[in-house]
Amino acid sequence: MGVYGLRSTLKVPESIVYGSHTVEELGQHTQKYGKRAVLIRGGRSLEKSGNYEKILSILKKDKISVEEIGGISHDPDEDQVRGIVEKVRTIQPDVVIGIGGGSVIDTAKAVSIIATCGGEVSDYWKGRVFDRPSIPYIAVPTTSGTGAEITKNAVITSHDHSFKKSIRSEYMIPNIALVDPTLTISMPSNLTAQTGLDALIQNLEAYTSKNAGPITDTLAREGIGLAGRYLIRACTTPDEPEPREGLSLAALYGGITLANAGLGLAHGLSHPLGIRFNIPHGQACAITMPSVIELNYPARKNRYDEVAKLLGTGPDAVSAFRTLLHKLGISTKLGDYGVTKDHIPLIVDESKGGSRRFNPIDHSDETVSTLLEELL
């Protein structure tokens, strides 16, 4: 079978609306589901950016009645989800709108589905199946990285904050993903770097995944190239529109490719590194990415060589990625984040999940332990 004969799937929202100033259409899209909306959002950043008042004005103009639920934390836990579900059931909205970064969008996703199906987050961790559609849900990202507006899962933190784990169902794919790059212009440089790296690595791991196929390959290559061209520029010239547009598109492609092709070992390791050492998700992925590329190179040499060309920062993908991290001032030494050799068994154990099974090379826990020890 040739490369173009490989099986490739594409599961996405009913509508993806992308483009600068498309947030102006939010009221029109909301009206498709009714006039009563719950708006779930994060903290002060949305207000400081001016986007909060703008969005309320857009919804008011189209006569949408809005109940707000704010203050979503960076790592939303099962207790926070439970509390919001109770509020949403009382309000009984026609539609839920999630506006913010990946944590906000995931929280709104979880709330929308649990409000109709019942139960608790932990029930679904234990195997309970979502058996009906969610409340209609519109996802509006204000960062360019997670791709959560496209995917069928929500990452939720445990009650005691000892782990993060996804709940998932095709019923959780948002009805509409509205991606407006102008909403990301107010992002600070450190957040731009962290989320931009997440977008890049999602495309990169999907491109080299065991489950990669011609449809996702096309999007992933473009996403890698966009991140390579615009990530540094977006950090250094934060008010320039073009880099923001490029990164938003890269993040959108990353969401589609990860949802349909899967990820790899770097994402598998990012969850315990993030929860245990308070490392932002994109940065947690980036720390191990050069070593993961080095491990996987024999199985995907041609693809990694293509990645190096797309990034344009080195002769091979390992060097190219390390050069990019150096320019962003991000260390790949786990010791700089408080990780010691004693932590490694726990990190390896907690990395066992869906992402690792799509890694292009099968790997043992011993291999992963050695990889981490070399990064101390």
N, C-alpha and C positions, 0 to 999 in steps of 0.2 A: 504494500500500500504506500502511495506517495504521501507527502506531507499534507497535501490539500484534501486527502481522503479521510483524515482523522476526524473523529466525531467531535463536534463543537456545539455547545448549547448557548442559548442567550435568554435568560429570564430577567426581566427588568420591570419597573413600574408601568402602570397603564400609560402614563405620559411622562416624558422627560422634557422639561422646558429649560433651555440653556440660553444665556445671553445677558449682556449688560443691560441693566434697568428692567429686566423682566419681572422684578419684584412688584412693579407697578400693576401687573396682571393678577396679583394674588387674590384680590377680591372676586374677580371674575371666575377664577378657578374654584374658589371656595363656594360660590353660588351654585356650582354643579351639584353640591351635596346638601345644601340648605342654607339657612340664615343664622344658625346658632353655632358658634365655634368656641372651643377651648384653645387658648394659645399657651403652649408650654415653652418656657424660655429659661435662660440661665440667670446670671447675676448682673452686675453693673456694666459689663463691657458693652452689651447691646445698647444700654442707655447712653453711655459715654460716646458711642460712635454716631449717635443721632438716628440710627436705624430703627430704634424702638418707636419713637414718635412718628416716624415716617410710615412704618408698617401699620400702626394703629389708625393713622389718617387714611391710608389706602383702604383698609377694611371698613372704616366708618363711611367713606365715600360710597362704597358699594352696599351700604346698609346691612353690614354683617354685625350681629350682636356678639360681643367678645367677653368671655370670662378668662382671666389670666391666672396662670399658675407659674410662679417664678422661683428663682433660687435653686435651680438644679445644680447639684455639686459636680465637681470634676470627675469623681468616681461614684456615680449614683448607686445606692445599695438597695437591697430588697425591701427594707423598711420604708425608704423614700418612695419607691414604686407603689407599695401598698397604700400609703397615705394619699398619693395622687389618684390612684384608682378609685378610692372611696369618694373623693371630691368629684371626679368625672362622672361616676354613676349617679351622684346627686344632681349634677347639672344636666345630664342627658343631652349632650350636644349632638348636632348633625355631623360635625366634622372636628377632627383634632388637627391643629397646626403646630408643628415643632420647629422652632427657629433657634439656631445656635450651632455649636460645635457637635462633634460626634456623641458626646455624653448626653446632651439635650435631645438630639434626634433619636438616640437609642432609648432613652427614657420614655419619650412620647410614643415610640414604637411599641414598647413593652406595655405601657398603660393602655394604648388603644386596643390591643389584642386581649389582655387580661380582663378589661372592662366588659367585654362581650362573652368571653369563655369561662370566666370565673377562676377561682383558685389563687395560688400564690406563686411567686417566681420559683421558689424551691420545689414546688410540685412538678414544674416543667423541667427543672434540672434532673429530677428523679425519673423522668420518662413520661409524664402525662402529656398527651398530644392535644394541640390546639385543634378544635373540631369545627370552627366556624370563622367567618371573616371578622376582621377588626372593625372598629368604628372607622369610617373613611378618614384617611390620614394624608396630610400634605407636609412634606419635609422640605425645609428651607435652610440650607447650610450657610453659616457665616464664617466658616474656615475652609481652607482648600487642602484637604488631606484624607479624611477618614473614609469617604465614600459611603457613609452610613445611610445616605438618602436613597441608595440603590439596593441595599442588601436585605436579606431575609432574617437577619439575626440582630439581637441586642445584647451587648455585653453589660452584665450587671454584677456588682460586687456583693459579696456575702455580708450577712448581718454583722459579723465580727471583723470584717475587712481582712480576712486571711486569704481570700482568693477572688478572682474574677472568672465568670463563666457565662457562656452565651445561652440564651434561649432562642429557638429558631423555628420558623415555619414559613412556607410560601405565602401564607395569609399575612405575614408581617411585612412583606414588601410594600413600601408606601404606594398609595394610589397615584400620587403626583410627586415628582422630585423637581423642585424649582430652584435652579442653580444660577444665581446672579453674581458675577464676579465683583460688582461694585460693593457688595456687602462685606467683602474681605479686605477692603482697602485700609481699614482702621486697625488691622491686626499688627501687633508689635513684631519686631524682627525675630525674636526668639520663638514665638509661636508660629510665625511663618516658616521658619526653618524646621521646626519639629513636625508640623503637619505636612509640609512639603515633602519631607523625607518619607513620611508614611505613604503619601501618594506615589512617590517614586518606587518605593520598595514593594508596594502592592502590585504595581505593574510589572516590576522586575521578577518577583516571585511567581506571579501568574504566567509570565512569558516562559519561565523555565520549569514550570510545574509538570508533574506527570500527566495532569489532566488538560494541558494546553491544547488548543486546536486553532484552526485557521481564522475563525471569527475573533476570538479573544486575542490571538497573536497580533492581528491588525491594529486593534485598539491599544494593546499593551506597548507595542513598538512606538506608536505615536505618543503615548503617555510618558514613556521613558525619555523620548526626545524633548518633549515639552518641559519636563522637569529639569533636564540637563541644560536647556537654554535659559530657563527663567527663574530657577530657584534662587541663585545668588542675586540676580537682579531684583527680585521681589524683596529680598532682605535688605539690600543696600539702597534701593530707590522705592520705598514702600508706597508712595502716592502715584507711581506711574501705572497707568491702566493696563498696558500690554502684558507685563509680567504677571499681574493678578489674573488676567484672562487666561493666560497660558497655564498657570498653576491650577486654576479652577477646572479647566478642561482636563488636565492631567489627573486631578482627583476624581472627576466624574468617570474617566476611563478606568481608573484604578478600582473604583467601586464595582463597575460592570465586570471587569476581568477577574477580580477576586471572587465575586459571587458565582461566577460560572466556571472558572478554571482552578480555583483553590490557590493556596499560598505555599509556605514552606517553613523550614526550620527557624529562620530568623523571626518570623511572626510567632511561632510556637514558643520560643524562648522569651519573647517580649512580655508576655503576660506575667510570669513570676518576677521578672526583673522590674516591671512597672509597679506591681502591687507591693512587693517586698522592699523595694529600695526607692520608691517614689520617683521613678524616672518617667518622664512623659513618653507616651506610647511610641511616637515616631522615632524619638531618640533611642528608646530601648531596642527597637528593630535595627536601627542603624549601627549600634555598637557591635553587634555580632555579624552584620551583613558581610563585611569583607572576608571574614573567616569562613562563613557559610558558602560564599562564592568559591573560595579556594577549595573547600571540600567537594563541592558539586561540579567543578570545572570539567573533570573527565567525562561526565555524562552529558554536558551541554556546551561543549567548547565553542561550537559555531554560534550559538545564541549569546553566550557571554562575550565573545569577540564583537558581536553586533552591538551589545550593550555598551562596550567600551567606546565604539564609534559614536553612538548616540549621546553618550555623556560628554565625549570630547575632552576628557581630562587625564587620559593615561593610555598606555599601549595595550593594556588588558583590563578586564573588568575589575579585578582586585585593586590594581593601582588607581584606576579611574575613580573608584568609589572612595578609596582612602584619601585621594587628593581633594575630592569634594568635601569630605568631612573635615579635613584640615582647614579648608577655606572657611568653613562654617564654625570652626573652633570647637568641634565636638570630639572628645576623647573616646578611643575604643578600648581603653584600659579599664576593666571592671573594677580594679582596685580604687580608681578615682571616684567610684560611686558607692564605696563602702562594702563591696563584695569581697569575701575571703574564701579560702579553699574550703572551709567548713560549711559554707552556704551551698556549695555546688551540688551535692546530692539532692537537696530540696528543690533547687532550680530545675534540675533535670527531671525530677519526678513530677513537678507541677507543669512542665512544658508538654507533657503527653496529651495531645489533643488532635483535633482535626487537621490543623495546619501541617504538622509534621508528616502526616501520611501522604501528602502531595509532593513532598520534597523529592527532587529528581533522583537522589541516591538514597537507598535504604541505609539506615544508620542505627547503631546500637547505642544504648545509654552510655557505654564506656567511651564510644567515639565522641559523644556530646560532652562528656565530662572532660576529656582531654582538650577539646576545643576551648571550653570555658577556662580551664586551668592555664592555657597558653595566653589567655587574655587578661589574666590577673595583673 
